[in-house]
Amino acid sequence: MHPLRKQRLYVVLSILLGTVIAALLVFKGLSENINLFYSPSDLHKAQINAQIRVGGMVRKDSIIRVENSLRVSFVITDFEEDLVINYDGILPDLFSEEAGIVAKGKINEEGIFVANEVLAKHDENYMPPEVAKALKDKK
């Protein structure tokens, strides 16, 4: 093989190998950062201790705050099933009973969702799209 053709072959193979490695790294990074959304009645599909998102409406009279602490426990519902959520942190200002929320965290062995982030709706007309779709599908 001519030396120039051999050099071109090495360049093309190097570019191809670099592209494949970059594509694999991007795919691996994206698959690790995907957070699925579950409604309380779909939660049986989720793995225990896997980072997931859940959403629903905060059930009336379900918010329990621990005195002198940021710890709070509440129940969300999709009007079929309920889910207890424990959260240790500052809740959004718009968090309230009968409001739509999305929580990010893990479900433990006892079936309690331990959240590390809670997002609340922004105004009277806004509901997170995932929550709206899940609630619409359940009715």
N, CA, C and O atoms as a GROMACS GRO file, in nm:
protein
  556
    1MET      N    1   0.085  -0.117   0.000
    1MET     CA    2   0.000   0.000   0.000
    1MET      C    3   0.090   0.124   0.000
    1MET      O    4   0.192   0.129   0.068
    2HIS      N    5   0.049   0.221  -0.077
    2HIS     CA    6   0.123   0.346  -0.087
    2HIS      C    7   0.122   0.417   0.048
    2HIS      O    8   0.019   0.417   0.116
    3PRO      N    9   0.233   0.478   0.090
    3PRO     CA   10   0.239   0.544   0.222
    3PRO      C   11   0.133   0.652   0.242
    3PRO      O   12   0.082   0.669   0.352
    4LEU      N   13   0.100   0.726   0.136
    4LEU     CA   14  -0.001   0.831   0.148
    4LEU      C   15  -0.140   0.771   0.172
    4LEU      O   16  -0.218   0.823   0.252
    5ARG      N   17  -0.171   0.663   0.104
    5ARG     CA   18  -0.301   0.595   0.125
    5ARG      C   19  -0.309   0.537   0.265
    5ARG      O   20  -0.414   0.540   0.329
    6LYS      N   21  -0.196   0.482   0.312
    6LYS     CA   22  -0.190   0.426   0.446
    6LYS      C   23  -0.216   0.536   0.551
    6LYS      O   24  -0.288   0.514   0.648
    7GLN      N   25  -0.157   0.652   0.530
    7GLN     CA   26  -0.176   0.764   0.622
    7GLN      C   27  -0.322   0.811   0.621
    7GLN      O   28  -0.378   0.839   0.727
    8ARG      N   29  -0.383   0.820   0.504
    8ARG     CA   30  -0.524   0.858   0.494
    8ARG      C   31  -0.614   0.757   0.566
    8ARG      O   32  -0.710   0.795   0.634
    9LEU      N   33  -0.583   0.629   0.549
    9LEU     CA   34  -0.660   0.524   0.616
    9LEU      C   35  -0.654   0.541   0.768
    9LEU      O   36  -0.756   0.530   0.835
   10TYR      N   37  -0.536   0.567   0.821
   10TYR     CA   38  -0.520   0.588   0.965
   10TYR      C   39  -0.599   0.710   1.013
   10TYR      O   40  -0.659   0.707   1.120
   11VAL      N   41  -0.598   0.816   0.934
   11VAL     CA   42  -0.672   0.937   0.971
   11VAL      C   43  -0.822   0.908   0.972
   11VAL      O   44  -0.892   0.947   1.067
   12VAL      N   45  -0.873   0.842   0.870
   12VAL     CA   46  -1.015   0.810   0.862
   12VAL      C   47  -1.055   0.718   0.977
   12VAL      O   48  -1.159   0.740   1.040
   13LEU      N   49  -0.976   0.615   1.005
   13LEU     CA   50  -1.007   0.524   1.114
   13LEU      C   51  -1.002   0.594   1.250
   13LEU      O   52  -1.084   0.566   1.337
   14SER      N   53  -0.907   0.685   1.268
   14SER     CA   54  -0.898   0.761   1.393
   14SER      C   55  -1.021   0.850   1.412
   14SER      O   56  -1.075   0.858   1.522
   15ILE      N   57  -1.065   0.916   1.306
   15ILE     CA   58  -1.185   1.001   1.314
   15ILE      C   59  -1.307   0.915   1.345
   15ILE      O   60  -1.390   0.953   1.428
   16LEU      N   61  -1.319   0.801   1.279
   16LEU     CA   62  -1.432   0.711   1.302
   16LEU      C   63  -1.431   0.660   1.446
   16LEU      O   64  -1.536   0.657   1.511
   17LEU      N   65  -1.317   0.620   1.496
   17LEU     CA   66  -1.306   0.571   1.634
   17LEU      C   67  -1.340   0.682   1.733
   17LEU      O   68  -1.410   0.658   1.832
   18GLY      N   69  -1.292   0.803   1.709
   18GLY     CA   70  -1.324   0.916   1.796
   18GLY      C   71  -1.472   0.948   1.797
   18GLY      O   72  -1.528   0.980   1.902
   19THR      N   73  -1.536   0.939   1.681
   19THR     CA   74  -1.681   0.964   1.672
   19THR      C   75  -1.760   0.858   1.750
   19THR      O   76  -1.855   0.892   1.820
   20VAL      N   77  -1.721   0.734   1.738
   20VAL     CA   78  -1.789   0.626   1.810
   20VAL      C   79  -1.772   0.644   1.961
   20VAL      O   80  -1.869   0.628   2.035
   21ILE      N   81  -1.653   0.676   2.006
   21ILE     CA   82  -1.629   0.697   2.149
   21ILE      C   83  -1.710   0.815   2.200
   21ILE      O   84  -1.770   0.807   2.307
   22ALA      N   85  -1.713   0.925   2.125
   22ALA     CA   86  -1.791   1.042   2.166
   22ALA      C   87  -1.940   1.009   2.173
   22ALA      O   88  -2.007   1.050   2.268
   23ALA      N   89  -1.991   0.935   2.076
   23ALA     CA   90  -2.133   0.898   2.077
   23ALA      C   91  -2.165   0.809   2.197
   23ALA      O   92  -2.270   0.827   2.260
   24LEU      N   93  -2.079   0.716   2.230
   24LEU     CA   94  -2.101   0.630   2.346
   24LEU      C   95  -2.099   0.710   2.476
   24LEU      O   96  -2.181   0.685   2.565
   25LEU      N   97  -2.008   0.805   2.489
   25LEU     CA   98  -2.002   0.888   2.609
   25LEU      C   99  -2.127   0.974   2.623
   25LEU      O  100  -2.179   0.990   2.734
   26VAL      N  101  -2.174   1.030   2.513
   26VAL     CA  102  -2.296   1.112   2.517
   26VAL      C  103  -2.415   1.025   2.556
   26VAL      O  104  -2.496   1.065   2.640
   27PHE      N  105  -2.428   0.908   2.497
   27PHE     CA  106  -2.539   0.818   2.529
   27PHE      C  107  -2.535   0.776   2.676
   27PHE      O  108  -2.639   0.774   2.742
   28LYS      N  109  -2.417   0.743   2.726
   28LYS     CA  110  -2.404   0.702   2.866
   28LYS      C  111  -2.440   0.818   2.959
   28LYS      O  112  -2.509   0.797   3.058
   29GLY      N  113  -2.395   0.937   2.928
   29GLY     CA  114  -2.427   1.053   3.011
   29GLY      C  115  -2.574   1.085   3.011
   29GLY      O  116  -2.630   1.118   3.116
   30LEU      N  117  -2.639   1.076   2.897
   30LEU     CA  118  -2.782   1.105   2.890
   30LEU      C  119  -2.865   0.999   2.961
   30LEU      O  120  -2.963   1.032   3.027
   31SER      N  121  -2.827   0.874   2.948
   31SER     CA  122  -2.905   0.769   3.012
   31SER      C  123  -2.895   0.775   3.164
   31SER      O  124  -2.989   0.735   3.233
   32GLU      N  125  -2.784   0.824   3.218
   32GLU     CA  126  -2.770   0.836   3.363
   32GLU      C  127  -2.850   0.954   3.418
   32GLU      O  128  -2.885   0.953   3.536
   33ASN      N  129  -2.879   1.053   3.336
   33ASN     CA  130  -2.946   1.173   3.384
   33ASN      C  131  -3.095   1.176   3.352
   33ASN      O  132  -3.161   1.277   3.376
   34ILE      N  133  -3.149   1.068   3.299
   34ILE     CA  134  -3.292   1.064   3.268
   34ILE      C  135  -3.369   1.039   3.397
   34ILE      O  136  -3.344   0.940   3.467
   35ASN      N  137  -3.462   1.126   3.427
   35ASN     CA  138  -3.550   1.108   3.542
   35ASN      C  139  -3.691   1.088   3.490
   35ASN      O  140  -3.747   1.175   3.424
   36LEU      N  141  -3.746   0.974   3.521
   36LEU     CA  142  -3.881   0.945   3.476
   36LEU      C  143  -3.982   1.006   3.571
   36LEU      O  144  -3.954   1.026   3.689
   37PHE      N  145  -4.099   1.034   3.519
   37PHE     CA  146  -4.208   1.088   3.601
   37PHE      C  147  -4.308   0.977   3.627
   37PHE      O  148  -4.352   0.908   3.535
   38TYR      N  149  -4.342   0.961   3.752
   38TYR     CA  150  -4.440   0.861   3.790
   38TYR      C  151  -4.553   0.927   3.867
   38TYR      O  152  -4.530   1.019   3.946
   39SER      N  153  -4.675   0.881   3.845
   39SER     CA  154  -4.786   0.920   3.931
   39SER      C  155  -4.790   0.818   4.044
   39SER      O  156  -4.732   0.710   4.031
   40PRO      N  157  -4.858   0.848   4.155
   40PRO     CA  158  -4.862   0.750   4.265
   40PRO      C  159  -4.912   0.612   4.224
   40PRO      O  160  -4.865   0.512   4.277
   41SER      N  161  -5.006   0.604   4.132
   41SER     CA  162  -5.056   0.472   4.092
   41SER      C  163  -4.961   0.400   3.996
   41SER      O  164  -4.974   0.279   3.977
   42ASP      N  165  -4.866   0.472   3.937
   42ASP     CA  166  -4.767   0.409   3.849
   42ASP      C  167  -4.638   0.375   3.921
   42ASP      O  168  -4.546   0.320   3.861
   43LEU      N  169  -4.630   0.405   4.048
   43LEU     CA  170  -4.505   0.393   4.123
   43LEU      C  171  -4.458   0.249   4.136
   43LEU      O  172  -4.339   0.225   4.158
   44HIS      N  173  -4.547   0.152   4.125
   44HIS     CA  174  -4.507   0.012   4.135
   44HIS      C  175  -4.409  -0.027   4.024
   44HIS      O  176  -4.340  -0.129   4.035
   45LYS      N  177  -4.403   0.053   3.917
   45LYS     CA  178  -4.311   0.026   3.807
   45LYS      C  179  -4.169   0.074   3.837
   45LYS      O  180  -4.074   0.035   3.769
   46ALA      N  181  -4.155   0.160   3.938
   46ALA     CA  182  -4.025   0.219   3.970
   46ALA      C  183  -3.941   0.124   4.055
   46ALA      O  184  -3.995   0.042   4.130
   47GLN      N  185  -3.810   0.137   4.042
   47GLN     CA  186  -3.719   0.057   4.123
   47GLN      C  187  -3.698   0.125   4.258
   47GLN      O  188  -3.695   0.247   4.267
   48ILE      N  189  -3.683   0.044   4.361
   48ILE     CA  190  -3.654   0.097   4.494
   48ILE      C  191  -3.514   0.157   4.492
   48ILE      O  192  -3.422   0.100   4.434
   49ASN      N  193  -3.498   0.272   4.555
   49ASN     CA  194  -3.373   0.346   4.568
   49ASN      C  195  -3.319   0.398   4.435
   49ASN      O  196  -3.201   0.433   4.426
   50ALA      N  197  -3.401   0.405   4.332
   50ALA     CA  198  -3.361   0.467   4.206
   50ALA      C  199  -3.409   0.612   4.206
   50ALA      O  200  -3.519   0.640   4.253
   51GLN      N  201  -3.328   0.703   4.155
   51GLN     CA  202  -3.364   0.845   4.149
   51GLN      C  203  -3.476   0.863   4.046
   51GLN      O  204  -3.457   0.836   3.927
   52ILE      N  205  -3.594   0.908   4.092
   52ILE     CA  206  -3.709   0.927   4.004
   52ILE      C  207  -3.781   1.056   4.041
   52ILE      O  208  -3.748   1.121   4.140
   53ARG      N  209  -3.879   1.090   3.959
   53ARG     CA  210  -3.968   1.203   3.989
   53ARG      C  211  -4.110   1.150   4.001
   53ARG      O  212  -4.152   1.064   3.925
   54VAL      N  213  -4.182   1.205   4.099
   54VAL     CA  214  -4.324   1.172   4.115
   54VAL      C  215  -4.402   1.302   4.116
   54VAL      O  216  -4.349   1.407   4.153
   55GLY      N  217  -4.527   1.294   4.077
   55GLY     CA  218  -4.608   1.415   4.077
   55GLY      C  219  -4.752   1.385   4.108
   55GLY      O  220  -4.801   1.273   4.087
   56GLY      N  221  -4.820   1.485   4.157
   56GLY     CA  222  -4.961   1.473   4.189
   56GLY      C  223  -5.007   1.594   4.266
   56GLY      O  224  -4.938   1.695   4.274
   57MET      N  225  -5.126   1.582   4.323
   57MET     CA  226  -5.184   1.690   4.402
   57MET      C  227  -5.161   1.660   4.550
   57MET      O  228  -5.176   1.546   4.594
   58VAL      N  229  -5.126   1.764   4.627
   58VAL     CA  230  -5.108   1.748   4.771
   58VAL      C  231  -5.245   1.728   4.834
   58VAL      O  232  -5.334   1.812   4.818
   59ARG      N  233  -5.261   1.617   4.905
   59ARG     CA  234  -5.391   1.586   4.967
   59ARG      C  235  -5.418   1.683   5.082
   59ARG      O  236  -5.329   1.717   5.159
   60LYS      N  237  -5.543   1.725   5.091
   60LYS     CA  238  -5.588   1.818   5.196
   60LYS      C  239  -5.565   1.756   5.333
   60LYS      O  240  -5.588   1.636   5.353
   61ASP      N  241  -5.520   1.839   5.428
   61ASP     CA  242  -5.494   1.799   5.567
   61ASP      C  243  -5.388   1.690   5.580
   61ASP      O  244  -5.392   1.612   5.675
   62SER      N  245  -5.295   1.683   5.486
   62SER     CA  246  -5.192   1.578   5.493
   62SER      C  247  -5.054   1.632   5.528
   62SER      O  248  -4.961   1.554   5.549
   63ILE      N  249  -5.038   1.763   5.536
   63ILE     CA  250  -4.906   1.822   5.560
   63ILE      C  251  -4.875   1.817   5.710
   63ILE      O  252  -4.949   1.872   5.791
   64ILE      N  253  -4.765   1.750   5.744
   64ILE     CA  254  -4.720   1.739   5.883
   64ILE      C  255  -4.579   1.795   5.890
   64ILE      O  256  -4.487   1.740   5.830
   65ARG      N  257  -4.562   1.903   5.965
   65ARG     CA  258  -4.430   1.966   5.980
   65ARG      C  259  -4.373   1.928   6.116
   65ARG      O  260  -4.444   1.926   6.216
   66VAL      N  261  -4.243   1.898   6.119
   66VAL     CA  262  -4.174   1.868   6.244
   66VAL      C  263  -4.130   2.001   6.304
   66VAL      O  264  -4.065   2.082   6.238
   67GLU      N  265  -4.167   2.022   6.430
   67GLU     CA  266  -4.137   2.149   6.497
   67GLU      C  267  -3.986   2.169   6.509
   67GLU      O  268  -3.912   2.074   6.534
   68ASN      N  269  -3.941   2.294   6.490
   68ASN     CA  270  -3.799   2.332   6.497
   68ASN      C  271  -3.713   2.256   6.397
   68ASN      O  272  -3.597   2.225   6.425
   69SER      N  273  -3.769   2.226   6.282
   69SER     CA  274  -3.697   2.152   6.179
   69SER      C  275  -3.754   2.188   6.043
   69SER      O  276  -3.865   2.241   6.033
   70LEU      N  277  -3.678   2.159   5.940
   70LEU     CA  278  -3.728   2.178   5.803
   70LEU      C  279  -3.795   2.052   5.751
   70LEU      O  280  -3.842   2.048   5.637
   71ARG      N  281  -3.801   1.949   5.834
   71ARG     CA  282  -3.859   1.822   5.793
   71ARG      C  283  -4.010   1.834   5.780
   71ARG      O  284  -4.078   1.889   5.867
   72VAL      N  285  -4.062   1.781   5.670
   72VAL     CA  286  -4.207   1.784   5.645
   72VAL      C  287  -4.248   1.653   5.579
   72VAL      O  288  -4.171   1.594   5.502
   73SER      N  289  -4.366   1.609   5.610
   73SER     CA  290  -4.423   1.490   5.549
   73SER      C  291  -4.560   1.529   5.492
   73SER      O  292  -4.635   1.602   5.556
   74PHE      N  293  -4.591   1.480   5.374
   74PHE     CA  294  -4.720   1.508   5.313
   74PHE      C  295  -4.757   1.395   5.219
   74PHE      O  296  -4.675   1.309   5.188
   75VAL      N  297  -4.881   1.397   5.175
   75VAL     CA  298  -4.932   1.292   5.087
   75VAL      C  299  -4.972   1.356   4.954
   75VAL      O  300  -5.038   1.459   4.952
   76ILE      N  301  -4.930   1.293   4.844
   76ILE     CA  302  -4.978   1.336   4.712
   76ILE      C  303  -5.069   1.228   4.658
   76ILE      O  304  -5.061   1.111   4.697
   77THR      N  305  -5.155   1.268   4.568
   77THR     CA  306  -5.251   1.174   4.510
   77THR      C  307  -5.270   1.202   4.362
   77THR      O  308  -5.251   1.314   4.315
   78ASP      N  309  -5.308   1.098   4.289
   78ASP     CA  310  -5.353   1.114   4.151
   78ASP      C  311  -5.501   1.078   4.142
   78ASP      O  312  -5.552   1.047   4.035
   79PHE      N  313  -5.567   1.081   4.256
   79PHE     CA  314  -5.709   1.050   4.272
   79PHE      C  315  -5.740   0.902   4.255
   79PHE      O  316  -5.856   0.863   4.251
   80GLU      N  317  -5.636   0.819   4.245
   80GLU     CA  318  -5.651   0.673   4.248
   80GLU      C  319  -5.576   0.616   4.367
   80GLU      O  320  -5.630   0.534   4.442
   81GLU      N  321  -5.451   0.659   4.382
   81GLU     CA  322  -5.367   0.611   4.492
   81GLU      C  323  -5.297   0.729   4.555
   81GLU      O  324  -5.283   0.836   4.495
   82ASP      N  325  -5.252   0.708   4.680
   82ASP     CA  326  -5.180   0.810   4.754
   82ASP      C  327  -5.035   0.768   4.772
   82ASP      O  328  -5.003   0.649   4.765
   83LEU      N  329  -4.949   0.866   4.796
   83LEU     CA  330  -4.808   0.840   4.821
   83LEU      C  331  -4.759   0.934   4.929
   83LEU      O  332  -4.777   1.056   4.919
   84VAL      N  333  -4.698   0.879   5.033
   84VAL     CA  334  -4.640   0.959   5.141
   84VAL      C  335  -4.503   1.007   5.096
   84VAL      O  336  -4.422   0.928   5.046
   85ILE      N  337  -4.477   1.137   5.114
   85ILE     CA  338  -4.349   1.196   5.078
   85ILE      C  339  -4.288   1.259   5.201
   85ILE      O  340  -4.354   1.335   5.272
   86ASN      N  341  -4.161   1.227   5.228
   86ASN     CA  342  -4.085   1.292   5.333
   86ASN      C  343  -3.983   1.384   5.267
   86ASN      O  344  -3.917   1.344   5.171
   87TYR      N  345  -3.971   1.505   5.318
   87TYR     CA  346  -3.880   1.604   5.259
   87TYR      C  347  -3.814   1.680   5.372
   87TYR      O  348  -3.879   1.720   5.468
   88ASP      N  349  -3.685   1.701   5.361
   88ASP     CA  350  -3.610   1.777   5.459
   88ASP      C  351  -3.546   1.894   5.385
   88ASP      O  352  -3.439   1.881   5.326
   89GLY      N  353  -3.612   2.010   5.390
   89GLY     CA  354  -3.563   2.127   5.320
   89GLY      C  355  -3.668   2.235   5.316
   89GLY      O  356  -3.776   2.222   5.373
   90ILE      N  357  -3.635   2.342   5.247
   90ILE     CA  358  -3.727   2.454   5.235
   90ILE      C  359  -3.823   2.427   5.120
   90ILE      O  360  -3.781   2.404   5.006
   91LEU      N  361  -3.951   2.430   5.150
   91LEU     CA  362  -4.053   2.408   5.047
   91LEU      C  363  -4.074   2.536   4.967
   91LEU      O  364  -4.052   2.645   5.019
   92PRO      N  365  -4.115   2.525   4.841
   92PRO     CA  366  -4.144   2.644   4.761
   92PRO      C  367  -4.256   2.726   4.824
   92PRO      O  368  -4.342   2.672   4.894
   93ASP      N  369  -4.254   2.856   4.801
   93ASP     CA  370  -4.357   2.945   4.857
   93ASP      C  371  -4.497   2.904   4.813
   93ASP      O  372  -4.592   2.922   4.889
   94LEU      N  373  -4.510   2.852   4.694
   94LEU     CA  374  -4.642   2.817   4.642
   94LEU      C  375  -4.687   2.676   4.678
   94LEU      O  376  -4.791   2.630   4.631
   95PHE      N  377  -4.609   2.607   4.759
   95PHE     CA  378  -4.648   2.474   4.804
   95PHE      C  379  -4.766   2.487   4.900
   95PHE      O  380  -4.758   2.562   4.997
   96SER      N  381  -4.872   2.415   4.874
   96SER     CA  382  -4.989   2.419   4.963
   96SER      C  383  -5.074   2.295   4.939
   96SER      O  384  -5.051   2.218   4.846
   97GLU      N  385  -5.174   2.278   5.025
   97GLU     CA  386  -5.267   2.168   5.007
   97GLU      C  387  -5.346   2.188   4.878
   97GLU      O  388  -5.376   2.300   4.837
   98GLU      N  389  -5.379   2.076   4.815
   98GLU     CA  390  -5.455   2.073   4.690
   98GLU      C  391  -5.385   2.148   4.576
   98GLU      O  392  -5.450   2.198   4.485
   99ALA      N  393  -5.252   2.154   4.583
   99ALA     CA  394  -5.172   2.215   4.477
   99ALA      C  395  -5.091   2.106   4.407
   99ALA      O  396  -5.056   2.005   4.468
  100GLY      N  397  -5.062   2.126   4.280
  100GLY     CA  398  -4.983   2.031   4.204
  100GLY      C  399  -4.836   2.045   4.236
  100GLY      O  400  -4.785   2.157   4.243
  101ILE      N  401  -4.768   1.934   4.254
  101ILE     CA  402  -4.624   1.935   4.280
  101ILE      C  403  -4.556   1.823   4.202
  101ILE      O  404  -4.620   1.727   4.159
  102VAL      N  405  -4.426   1.839   4.184
  102VAL     CA  406  -4.340   1.734   4.132
  102VAL      C  407  -4.224   1.723   4.230
  102VAL      O  408  -4.162   1.824   4.264
  103ALA      N  409  -4.195   1.602   4.277
  103ALA     CA  410  -4.086   1.580   4.372
  103ALA      C  411  -3.985   1.485   4.310
  103ALA      O  412  -4.020   1.390   4.240
  104LYS      N  413  -3.858   1.514   4.337
  104LYS     CA  414  -3.749   1.431   4.286
  104LYS      C  415  -3.683   1.364   4.406
  104LYS      O  416  -3.652   1.430   4.505
  105GLY      N  417  -3.661   1.234   4.397
  105GLY     CA  418  -3.599   1.162   4.506
  105GLY      C  419  -3.604   1.012   4.483
  105GLY      O  420  -3.603   0.965   4.370
  106LYS      N  421  -3.609   0.937   4.595
  106LYS     CA  422  -3.607   0.791   4.589
  106LYS      C  423  -3.716   0.733   4.676
  106LYS      O  424  -3.753   0.791   4.779
  107ILE      N  425  -3.768   0.619   4.635
  107ILE     CA  426  -3.865   0.547   4.718
  107ILE      C  427  -3.789   0.442   4.798
  107ILE      O  428  -3.708   0.367   4.744
  108ASN      N  429  -3.818   0.437   4.929
  108ASN     CA  430  -3.746   0.342   5.014
  108ASN      C  431  -3.821   0.210   5.025
  108ASN      O  432  -3.926   0.191   4.964
  109GLU      N  433  -3.766   0.119   5.104
  109GLU     CA  434  -3.824  -0.015   5.117
  109GLU      C  435  -3.962  -0.014   5.181
  109GLU      O  436  -4.042  -0.104   5.157
  110GLU      N  437  -3.992   0.090   5.263
  110GLU     CA  438  -4.122   0.099   5.328
  110GLU      C  439  -4.229   0.159   5.237
  110GLU      O  440  -4.345   0.170   5.277
  111GLY      N  441  -4.192   0.198   5.116
  111GLY     CA  442  -4.287   0.257   5.023
  111GLY      C  443  -4.306   0.406   5.043
  111GLY      O  444  -4.399   0.465   4.988
  112ILE      N  445  -4.217   0.468   5.120
  112ILE     CA  446  -4.223   0.613   5.143
  112ILE      C  447  -4.124   0.679   5.049
  112ILE      O  448  -4.010   0.635   5.035
  113PHE      N  449  -4.168   0.786   4.985
  113PHE     CA  450  -4.084   0.858   4.891
  113PHE      C  451  -4.003   0.962   4.969
  113PHE      O  452  -4.061   1.047   5.036
  114VAL      N  453  -3.872   0.955   4.962
  114VAL     CA  454  -3.783   1.050   5.029
  114VAL      C  455  -3.734   1.148   4.922
  114VAL      O  456  -3.652   1.113   4.837
  115ALA      N  457  -3.786   1.270   4.928
  115ALA     CA  458  -3.758   1.370   4.825
  115ALA      C  459  -3.635   1.452   4.861
  115ALA      O  460  -3.611   1.481   4.978
  116ASN      N  461  -3.558   1.488   4.760
  116ASN     CA  462  -3.448   1.582   4.779
  116ASN      C  463  -3.475   1.714   4.706
  116ASN      O  464  -3.395   1.807   4.714
  117GLU      N  465  -3.587   1.720   4.635
  117GLU     CA  466  -3.628   1.844   4.567
  117GLU      C  467  -3.779   1.840   4.548
  117GLU      O  468  -3.836   1.737   4.510
  118VAL      N  469  -3.844   1.953   4.575
  118VAL     CA  470  -3.989   1.964   4.557
  118VAL      C  471  -4.016   2.090   4.474
  118VAL      O  472  -3.970   2.198   4.508
  119LEU      N  473  -4.092   2.074   4.366
  119LEU     CA  474  -4.130   2.186   4.280
  119LEU      C  475  -4.281   2.204   4.288
  119LEU      O  476  -4.355   2.106   4.288
  120ALA      N  477  -4.326   2.328   4.296
  120ALA     CA  478  -4.469   2.357   4.305
  120ALA      C  479  -4.513   2.434   4.182
  120ALA      O  480  -4.431   2.489   4.109
  121LYS      N  481  -4.645   2.437   4.161
  121LYS     CA  482  -4.698   2.511   4.046
  121LYS      C  483  -4.670   2.660   4.063
  121LYS      O  484  -4.650   2.707   4.175
  122HIS      N  485  -4.670   2.734   3.952
  122HIS     CA  486  -4.631   2.875   3.954
  122HIS      C  487  -4.745   2.972   3.977
  122HIS      O  488  -4.727   3.073   4.044
  123ASP      N  489  -4.860   2.943   3.924
  123ASP     CA  490  -4.975   3.031   3.947
  123ASP      C  491  -5.103   2.948   3.941
  123ASP      O  492  -5.098   2.826   3.927
  124GLU      N  493  -5.215   3.014   3.951
  124GLU     CA  494  -5.343   2.943   3.958
  124GLU      C  495  -5.372   2.859   3.834
  124GLU      O  496  -5.441   2.758   3.842
  125ASN      N  497  -5.320   2.900   3.719
  125ASN     CA  498  -5.351   2.830   3.595
  125ASN      C  499  -5.244   2.730   3.554
  125ASN      O  500  -5.268   2.648   3.465
  126TYR      N  501  -5.128   2.734   3.618
  126TYR     CA  502  -5.018   2.647   3.578
  126TYR      C  503  -5.019   2.517   3.657
  126TYR      O  504  -5.042   2.516   3.778
  127MET      N  505  -4.994   2.409   3.586
  127MET     CA  506  -4.972   2.280   3.649
  127MET      C  507  -4.861   2.214   3.569
  127MET      O  508  -4.863   2.219   3.446
  128PRO      N  509  -4.764   2.152   3.636
  128PRO     CA  510  -4.658   2.085   3.561
  128PRO      C  511  -4.719   1.993   3.456
  128PRO      O  512  -4.813   1.920   3.486
  129PRO      N  513  -4.668   1.996   3.332
  129PRO     CA  514  -4.729   1.919   3.224
  129PRO      C  515  -4.743   1.770   3.257
  129PRO      O  516  -4.843   1.708   3.221
  130GLU      N  517  -4.643   1.714   3.326
  130GLU     CA  518  -4.650   1.572   3.359
  130GLU      C  519  -4.766   1.544   3.453
  130GLU      O  520  -4.836   1.444   3.439
  131VAL      N  521  -4.787   1.634   3.550
  131VAL     CA  522  -4.896   1.616   3.646
  131VAL      C  523  -5.030   1.629   3.575
  131VAL      O  524  -5.120   1.548   3.597
  132ALA      N  525  -5.043   1.730   3.490
  132ALA     CA  526  -5.168   1.751   3.417
  132ALA      C  527  -5.201   1.629   3.331
  132ALA      O  528  -5.316   1.586   3.327
  133LYS      N  529  -5.100   1.575   3.262
  133LYS     CA  530  -5.124   1.458   3.176
  133LYS      C  531  -5.162   1.337   3.260
  133LYS      O  532  -5.255   1.265   3.225
  134ALA      N  533  -5.091   1.315   3.370
  134ALA     CA  534  -5.121   1.199   3.455
  134ALA      C  535  -5.261   1.209   3.514
  134ALA      O  536  -5.334   1.110   3.520
  135LEU      N  537  -5.300   1.329   3.557
  135LEU     CA  538  -5.433   1.347   3.615
  135LEU      C  539  -5.541   1.331   3.509
  135LEU      O  540  -5.648   1.276   3.536
  136LYS      N  541  -5.513   1.381   3.388
  136LYS     CA  542  -5.610   1.369   3.279
  136LYS      C  543  -5.629   1.222   3.240
  136LYS      O  544  -5.740   1.178   3.212
  137ASP      N  545  -5.518   1.147   3.240
  137ASP     CA  546  -5.526   1.006   3.204
  137ASP      C  547  -5.603   0.925   3.308
  137ASP      O  548  -5.662   0.822   3.275
  138LYS      N  549  -5.602   0.970   3.433
  138LYS     CA  550  -5.667   0.895   3.541
  138LYS      C  551  -5.816   0.921   3.551
  138LYS      O  552  -5.889   0.839   3.605
  139LYS      N  553  -5.863   1.035   3.498
  139LYS     CA  554  -6.006   1.069   3.510
  139LYS      C  555  -6.089   1.007   3.402
  139LYS      O  556  -6.210   1.026   3.398
   0.00000   0.00000   0.00000
